[in-house]
Amino acid sequence: MAGMRQGTAKPMTSGGRMVRLGTASLVQQGDLFIDAGKLNAKNIAKKQHVAKSICDYLIYVDNNFRRALDIAAEST
């Protein structure tokens, strides 16, 4: 391991791999990961990091700009 400082390498875990396998299986099934119609914007806006992630999902994956804007308006 030339060029690496001691203690900077992360140990290999299977946790990330299992998450990727789980999300890949959802995509293959064609199921929606998040049902935008059932989201409560007020509850989501209370947790800023969750609200940002859900807004990103709604914009980039679900193409539901209106629901993303509702959540963003509640968080401000």
Buried (B, 14 or more C-beta within 10 A) or exposed (E): EEEEEEEEEEEEEEEEEEEEEEEEEEEEEEEEEBEBEEBEBEEBBEEEEEBBEBBEBBBEEBEBEEBBBBBBEBBE
